[in-house]
Amino acid sequence: MKNILIAGGSGLVGKQLSKLLTQNEYEVAWLSRAAKPNSTYKTFKWNPETGVIDPEAITFADVIIVLAGENIAAGRWTNAFKKKIIDSRLQAANTISNALKNHPNNVSHVIAASAIGFYGNRKDELVDENSSKGIDFLSETTQQWEEVYSSFDIPVTNIRIGVVLSKNGGALFEMSLPVKWGIASPLGSGKQYISWIHIDDLANIFMHVMQNQLTGIYNATATHPVTNEAFTYALKKSLCKNAITFNTPAWAMKLLLGEKSAIVLDSTKVSNKKIVSTGFSFKYELLEDALKNFYGK
């Protein structure tokens, strides 16, 4: 079986993917800034900021999966934080690129996380991998991430990930919390589309891409995007049917979050037909089925 090296393995997606790959008898190792003697997975040290990586990590790997990068929702989008978002991904990609060039290795494939933020705010337009990029910060940033990988000398896949739903944290936790408190509030007009994906399907897409040696760009979103309003009402049905419903004005979100409000106010309706055409089958195509899996209702 292949040896899989994951950068960003300790994150939400990384943990789920590591578990899936291990269950399928792959040998998994993580890149980490600090030694993790009690980790379930073999760990190699690296520091993307300085470009340092343990050469044994590159020797170990047959496939490298890159999930590393600053969480775009972790702070207000000041100029300093936006630079951190960009640098964290470019530094990771460049560190791996240099290591592949400078150390003997058998790496045959690099699979890198990207984001549907590439498409920007598209309202009701259905976008696919051939669609043009948007014109905002996330669009420009995502393009930079993908361009770095285009210079690699080995096959590369960029997976543009939608809003990841998991019961263990991330976007679903943030979105469900007010509903659990009895407040179901669509944001802005509520008409903006959310292209979501169940974390199990996302992990399976990474494995599918690897096993089938797919290269290029693939969207990783469920078959049926929903509006923010529909998402909110689905949460209400699952968690608190008596929750009070009212819209939170867009101006309030912009005042609270500044430029970062684009994460929740922009509309991106994404097609997954390309990955489906390769034989991939989604387990959770409908939001209701995903929420039932998480909440059992």
N, C-alpha and C positions, 0 to 999 in steps of 0.2 A: 504493500500500500504506500501511497505517497506521503511525504512529510509536508505538513502545512504550517507555514510561519505566519502568524497574525500580528499585525501592528494595530493596537487598539483592542486587544482581546479582552481586557477587563471591563469594557463598556457594555451597555445594554445589549447591543447587537452581537458584539464579540463573544460574550458569554454564551448566548443562545447558539451561535454558530459553532463555537468550540465544542459544545455539548453534542450537537448534531453530528459533527464530523467524527468525534470520538466514538459515538454510537455506531457509526458506519466504518469503524476500524481504521480510521486515518490517525496518524501520529501528529499531534498538535503541539506547537510551541508558541510562546508569546514573546514579543519584544516589550521590554519594560524599562523605565528610567531607573528603577530601583530593584535590587535583588528581592525575590519573593520565595524564600526557602520553604514556605508552607503551601505554595501554590499547587493546584491540581495538575497544572501543566508545566512542562519544561520552560524555563525562562532565560532569555538572553538579554543582556543590558544594551541600551542604546540611549543616545541623547540627540534628537533631531536638531535642537537649537545649535549644537556645536558640530553636528555632522558625524558624530562618533557612533559606531555600531560594532558589536562583537563579531569578528569575522566568522566565528563558528556558527552564527545564526545563518549566514549566507551559505555556508557549507552544508548545513543541515537541510535547507529548504529545497523542495521540488516545486512548490507553488507558494507565492507570497500574496496574502490578502491584506489590503491596507484600509483600516477603518479609523485610523488615528486622525485627530483634529479637534480643535476647540469647539465646544458646544455653542452653536450660534445663539441659543436662547439663554446662555448663562449670565449675560450681563447687558447693560445698556450699550447701544451701539455708538460709543464715543469713537473718535478717530483712532485712539490707542487700542480699543477692543476690536475694532474692525481690522486693524493691522494684525492683531493676534490671530483672528480667525483665518486670515489669508496665510500668514507666515506659518502657522502650525501645520497646514496641509502641504504647502510648498516645501518646507523644510523636511517633512517626512518623506515626500516623494524624491527630493534631491538626495537625501541621505541613502535611500535604498538604491537609487540609480547609480550613485558613485560606488557603492559597495559592490554592486553587480559588475561594474566595469573593472574594479580593482582587486577582486578576490575570485579565485576559482570557484565555480558553482555549477549546479545542475538545474537551476531554476528555468522552468519552461513556460511559466505563465504568471503574470501579475494581474490581480483583480482588485480594483480600487473603488471605494465608495465615492460616489458623486451625489448630486441632489437635483430634484426637479425644480429647485430654485433657478436653475439654468434658464427656464422658460419665462420667468418673470410673471407679471400680472396679466393674464390673458382673458379674463372675464369668462365668457361662455365658450370660447374657442377650444376645440379638442386638439391637443398637441401630441406629436409623436417624436421619435428620435431624429426625424428630418426637419423638424420645425426650427425656426430661427431662435436665437437666444433673446432674452429680454434686455432691458436697458437700465436695470437698477443694480444695487450693490451686490445682491446674491447672484444675479446673472453674470456680472462681470467677474466676480470671484470664482464662481464655479467654472467658468471658461478657463480661467488661469490654472485651476487645479488640473483640468483635463488636458490642457496643452502640455504640461510637464510630462505626463505619461505618454503623450504622442511621440516623444523623443526617445523612448526606450527602444532598445535593440531586440527585445523579445516580445512575443504576443501579449497584448494588454486588453483588458476589458474594463470599461467604466460603467458602473451601475448607478443610475440616477434614482435615488431612493425617495419615496414619498413620506408622508407622515406615518411614523412607525407606531403601531399600537401594541402595547404589552401590559400585562397586569403587574409587572415588576418595576414600573416607573416610566419616565418619558412623557410624551405628549398626552397620553390618555389619563395619566394621574392628574396632570394640571387641568385638563378639560372636565374631568369628572368631579373634582373636589367641590366646586360651587354647587353642583347638582346634588351631591350628597348632603350639602348644607341646606338644601331646599330652594336653590336659586338656579333656574335654567335660563340662561341669558345668551341668545344669539348675539354675535359681535358685528357691529356695523349694520349693514343691510341684512346680513345673514344669507345673502344670495351668492356669496363667493364660494367657489368649489374647493373642497378638500380632497386631494388624491391620497388616500391612506393605504396602508398595507399591514396585515397581521404579521407579527414578528416571526411566526413559524414559517409563513410563506416566504418571507424575506430570506431567512436562513437557507431555506430550500432552493431559492433562486441562486444564491452564491454557490451552493454545492452543484446544482444543475449546470451552471456556467462552467465550473471547473471540470466536471466529469465529461462534458461534451465539448470541451475546449473551444467554447464560443468566444469570439473576440469582437471588439467594437463597442458600441454603446447600447445599453438596454435600460428601459424604464422598469422600475420595480414598484408598481402600484397595483392595487386591487382592480378588478374588472369594472366596478361600479363606483366612481367618485360620487360624493354627496355634497350638498351645500352645507355651509356652517349651521344654518337653521335646521336642516334635516338631521345633522349630526347631534345637535343639542337636544332635539326632541327624541331621538333614539336613546340618548343617555337618560333622559327623563323617564322614558318608558321602562328602562332597565333598572334604574336606581331609585327614583323617587317620583312616582306618578303625580304627587300633589305639589311638586315644586312650583314656585311662583315663576311665571314666564314674562320676561320683558327684554327688549333689545338694549344692549349697551351701545351708545352712539359711537360712531367712528372717531369723532373729535375727542371723545374721552379716552379711547384707546391710544390715539396719537399723543395726547397730553401725558398719559401715563407711561407709555413705552417709547415715545419718540419714533425715530426711523425704524426701530425694531418692530413696530406695529405691523409692518409689511408681512411678517410671519403669519399673522392671524387675519389680516384684512385683504391681502392679495388673493386672487382667484386663479387656480391652476388646475385645469381639467385634463388629465393625462391618460393616454392610451397605452395599454399593455400588450397590444396585438403582436408586437415583434417577438417578445419572449414567449408568448403563447404559441407562435408559429414554429418555435423550435421544439415543441412537444411538452412544454412545461404546463402543468395543471395546478391551478390555485385551489387550495382547500377552503379558503374563505373569500368568496367573491362578493358577498353581501355584508354590509356593515352589521346588520341584525345578527347574522351568524357569528361574526367575530365577537360582538358584545355578549352573546349567549355563551360563547366559550369562556369568556373572562368572568362573567357574573352569574352564569347558570340560570338566567331568567329569560 
